[in-house]
Amino acid sequence: MGEVTHKRLKPLQINPVKLSQPMGATLAFMGVDNCMPLMHGGQGCTSFTKVYFTRHFCEPIAIQTTAVTDALAVLDGGDYSIVESVKNICKKVSPSLIGLHTTGLPETKGDDMSWIAKQIDFPLVYVNTPDYEGGFESGWALTCKALIEQLVEPARIVNDNKLVLLPHISLTPLEVEKIKDFIEGFGFNVLALPDLASSLDGHLGEKQAALSSGGISVNEIKSLADAGVVISVGDSMQNSAAALLKKNPEMRHQHFSHLCGLEATDSLVELLLAETGFSSPPLTLARWRKRLQDAMLDSHFSLGQTRFLVVGEPDQLAGICQALSDVGGKVKVAISTVDSPQLVKLKADKVLVGDLEDAELLAAEYDLIIGNCHCEALAHRQNKGLVVRGFPNWEEVGNSLKHDLLYEGGAYFLFECANAATTHRAHLAAG
């Protein structure tokens, strides 16, 4: 684990990778079936988010705005705009929930979201997500916590066959599905909050919907408190888990910083075996464990001589750095979008809270980049290898179906990185 260096003296980001809290909140609400995200702020904030996610997922994104202007925010506040926006939404569609989240403008004004929410006679969850605080990951986590606090009904008994999964934002829709399938193999009924596995997984629906489709239902959220087990993945989700446990202290909680690599997946299997009393995991999992072991051996020769730069959200960095470290890969630099307690645990020589300008200045220290599609230009300029991960990925189709965790995804991830590193060395040797 390397030293965490904070770029506190840097006055601005030159080539940013950070995304805002409202964007994270929007994506979380997209994991609730038939939900309409309502961004409280200017039209530009919502338009940017809509275009951003439409390009990333190659899917239509339903989101509405209160269209507050600076003059309206200062002189009148946002109360009227929110009420009118809810009325207009309900005239056109019939959402099961409206997800109201803020931006910097109404937060600076000081709009009282809890008071406004009480004035609206419609199912609504509100969350304060100023874009001058936190980032993408925290916006998702705050929204998950708000969904739990405002919707989940308290319970006193538990159903030991029911399990709640709280995934962090950087898990792809397929990764959420793979975790659910993995746990269901032990006999659990698994509910994920939020759940992008069936809403933004790239399936072809019957028609273009005006609301989010797929994901966890509002009724399922309300009844989460009778689950026997709660599993949170990613340190950003621990507050959500704590909020859920307050609804029923009888629930058993287990936290994982990530589920990448052999050791983390083994720990999940051990937990599930202990909870179920099974003597051994399903045969398919045992087979994939052996495949991952072989993948670690096969990829070691390439990855062991490769120096990596990893760029992304804190919880995402934790899993990637661990997986590479397990096979001898040297993560020389890890650049996080925001600060997080997760950073002090990263298996990396140098950890920065920064941007791609920092990556450019440190180009001599790494050979291969793992980061979003904005890293492509950096890789070309500095003649580096590239494996695209994270938000956004506008250059490749099918990013929703990539998976890097558990035994199966871990093997695929190591192979992809090893092949990219080998190709890059061959390219350098050819001149």
C-alpha positions, 0 to 999 in steps of 0.5 A, a space after each residue: 500500500 502506497 502513500 496517499 497524496 492529496 492535490 490540495 494546492 492545485 486550484 482546478 482540474 485540468 483534464 477531469 475524471 470526476 463526476 458529480 453527486 447529482 449524476 450518481 443520484 440519477 443513476 441510483 434512481 434508474 435502478 428502481 422500477 418505474 421511477 422518474 428521476 427529477 433533478 432540482 436545478 438548471 436545465 443544463 445540469 439535467 441535459 448533460 446527465 441525460 446525454 452522458 448516460 444515453 451515450 454510455 449505456 446506448 439506451 434512452 434515459 428518462 429524467 426530468 428537471 425542475 428548470 430552476 433559473 438563478 433569478 428564480 432560485 434567489 427570489 422565490 426558491 424552488 418550491 413552486 418549480 418542484 410542485 409544478 414539475 411533479 404535476 407535469 410528470 404525472 400528466 404524461 406518465 404514471 411513475 411508481 416513485 419520483 426521485 428528487 435530487 438537488 444540484 448546487 444552485 438550490 443547495 446554495 439557496 438553501 431549499 428545505 427538501 424535507 419540507 417541500 417533500 411533505 407538500 407533495 401528495 405523491 410517492 417521492 424520495 428526496 436526497 440532497 446531492 450538491 455538486 460542489 461536494 462529494 462525487 459520483 460514488 457518494 451521490 449513488 450512496 446517499 440516494 441508496 441511504 435515502 431510499 432506505 430511510 424514507 421507504 423501508 418499513 421497520 420489521 422485527 422478524 427475519 426471513 433467513 432465505 432473503 438477502 439484500 445486496 447493496 452494490 457500489 456505483 462502479 459495478 456494471 449491470 452484469 456484475 450486479 446480476 452475476 453477484 445475485 446469481 452467485 448468491 442465489 446458487 446457495 438458495 437465497 432470494 436476492 434483492 439488490 438496491 439499487 438494481 441496474 441488472 435488469 434496467 440498464 443491462 442493454 436488453 431489447 425491450 418491446 418499446 422505448 419507455 418513458 420511465 425506467 423499467 426493470 430494477 427493484 420495485 417500490 414494494 420490494 424496497 418497502 419490505 427489505 427489512 425482513 431480510 436475514 442477511 445484508 451484504 454491502 459491496 464497496 466502502 461507500 455503501 456502509 452507511 446504507 447498510 447501517 440505515 437498513 440495520 436500523 429498520 431491523 437490528 435482527 438482520 445480519 450484515 457482512 461488508 466487502 470492500 470489493 469482490 475482485 480476485 480469489 481471496 475476496 470471492 473465497 470470503 463471500 463463499 465462506 460467508 454463504 456456506 456459514 449462513 446456509 450450512 452447506 458443506 461445499 459450494 455449487 459445482 460450477 463455482 468450484 470449477 470457476 475457482 480452478 479456472 481463475 487459479 489457472 488464469 492467475 498463473 497464465 497471466 502472471 508472466 505478462 502482468 508481472 512485468 507491467 506497470 499500471 496506472 488505474 483511474 476511477 472511483 475509490 471503490 472501483 480502484 480497490 478491486 482493480 488494484 487488488 486483482 492486479 496485485 494478486 498476480 504480481 502486477 505493479 500498480 505504480 499510480 492510482 488516481 481517484 476522483 475523490 477522497 475516501 477512506 478506501 484509498 489508504 488500503 489501495 495496493 498501489 505505490 502512489 495514490 492521488 486524488 486528481 485528474 488526467 493532467 496528473 496522469 500525464 505528468 507521471 507518464 514515465 511511471 507506468 506502461 498500461 492504463 486502466 480507466 475510462 474512455 477519456 484515457 484513450 487520448 492520453 494513451 495515444 499521446 504517451 504511447 501507453 496500453 489501455 484497458 477501458 473501464 468506468 464512466 464514461 465508455 463512449 467508444 465501445 459497445 457492450 460495456 454494460 455486459 463486462 464483468 471483472 469480479 468473482 471467480 468468472 469475471 476475475 479470470 476474464 479481467 486478468 486475460 484482458 489485461 494480460 493480452 493488452 499488456 502483451 500487445 503493447 509490448 509487441 507494439 513498442 518492440 516493433 517501433 
